[in-house]
Amino acid sequence: MDVYKAVTVFSTLFAVLCVVVGFVVLDAATQRATAAPEDVNVVLAVVGLGAIALGAGVYAFSTRFRAREMGNSKDDAT
């Protein structure tokens, strides 16, 4: 259970960090959303979008798994 908690905490931290860095890079690529379309740095924009997607994917997969001791909300009596 301790390993599960550590993995959950650090994967969530990694996911949030990726999303924040992705938005910062995307902001730099578009010069704070003021650049004309021909002035946008496409490589930086793709890197920013990739970081955002990576963070979203890590978060989605890290919240999907449960340890045995956690139970399942579907099994609880209502």
Secondary structure in CASP SS format (residue, H / E / C, confidence):
PFRMAT SS
TARGET T0000
AUTHOR 0000-0000-0000
METHOD secondary structure of the structure
MODEL  1
M C 1.00
D H 1.00
V H 1.00
Y H 1.00
K H 1.00
A H 1.00
V H 1.00
T H 1.00
V H 1.00
F H 1.00
S H 1.00
T H 1.00
L H 1.00
F H 1.00
A H 1.00
V H 1.00
L H 1.00
C H 1.00
V H 1.00
V H 1.00
V H 1.00
G H 1.00
F H 1.00
V H 1.00
V H 1.00
L H 1.00
D H 1.00
A H 1.00
A H 1.00
T C 1.00
Q C 1.00
R C 1.00
A C 1.00
T C 1.00
A C 1.00
A C 1.00
P H 1.00
E H 1.00
D H 1.00
V C 1.00
N C 1.00
V H 1.00
V H 1.00
L H 1.00
A H 1.00
V H 1.00
V H 1.00
G H 1.00
L H 1.00
G H 1.00
A H 1.00
I H 1.00
A H 1.00
L H 1.00
G H 1.00
A H 1.00
G H 1.00
V H 1.00
Y H 1.00
A H 1.00
F H 1.00
S H 1.00
T C 1.00
R C 1.00
F C 1.00
R C 1.00
A C 1.00
R H 1.00
E H 1.00
M H 1.00
G C 1.00
N C 1.00
S H 1.00
K H 1.00
D H 1.00
D C 1.00
A C 1.00
T C 1.00
END
